Amino acid sequence: MKIAFFDSGIGGLSVLHHAMKVLPQEEFIFFADEDNVPYGTKSPEEVLRFVDEAFRFLIAQEVGAIVVACNTATSVAVKAMREKYSLPIIGMEPALKVALDAFPNRKVLVAATAITITGKKIFKLIKKIHAENFAELKALSKLVEFAERQEFVSAAVEKYLREELAAYDFEKFSSLVLGCTHFNYFKDTFRKILPPHVKILDGNAGTVNELIRRTNLKSSLTTNRYPLTTYYSGRKVEDAAELLRLKKFLQRLDEMETII
């Protein structure tokens, strides 16, 4: 099956990266809307328009399913896309329930973009799983900018995160949930800052598991980490330097996947 992964930028590569491991026999398209990144600082109306334009393009490529590998786009547009298009559409959901199931009655910090943590979808999730007394939300939108320019480890990144997280007493928290796919590139700096007992969780595996469930695909672990994938960044990526840039993002994710 040809499966599309869509994001505003390169954050969604972290979801594709997991799918490559467990669905090596499938064909993938990765579409990064880098002409309009970041989505997290745009209006919901703009994001909805960008997502619909991307969907029209991807459906023209005859994909069998679309994974919206972007929490912001999921929050704003997935409901409308499912009403408009009939193919399986899988969105992102912060791993808040995973955190609370593993560590009941402990606080969880959900870090995401500003548009995600102020959107209706996250509050519906919190209410649905009765997490009102345990979930706290934090916007870390600047991490998207760091990630897009491949500034993963730097004094500026560490300073930004230390300042933004300084107000939290992490002795009261069990987990940090990464509610933006761009944030996966910074797990080593998060791990450096956070106390050892605070786990770092993301929704990538859950999203790919939902893709498998909705499409009846069969998963199989493999050492072939880079199955057939076509990349688009507003247009098809064929330039050797740009393909190397994407490979470096995937290699970074190889390094981050064991950090919890």
Buried (B, 14 or more C-beta within 10 A) or exposed (E): BBBBBBBBBBBBBBBBBBBBBBBBEBBBBBBBBBEBBBBBBBEBEEBBBBBBEBBEBBBEEEBBBBBBBBBBBBBBBBBEBEEEBEBBBBBBBBBBBBBBEBBEEBBBBBBBBBBBBBBEBBBEBBEEBEBEEBBBBBBBBBBBBBBBEEBBEEEEBBEBBEEBBEEBEBEEBBBBBBBBBBBBBBBBBBBEBBEEEBBBBBBBBBBBBBBBEBBEBEBEEEEEEEBEBBBBBBEEBEEEEEEEBBEEBBEBBEEBBEEE
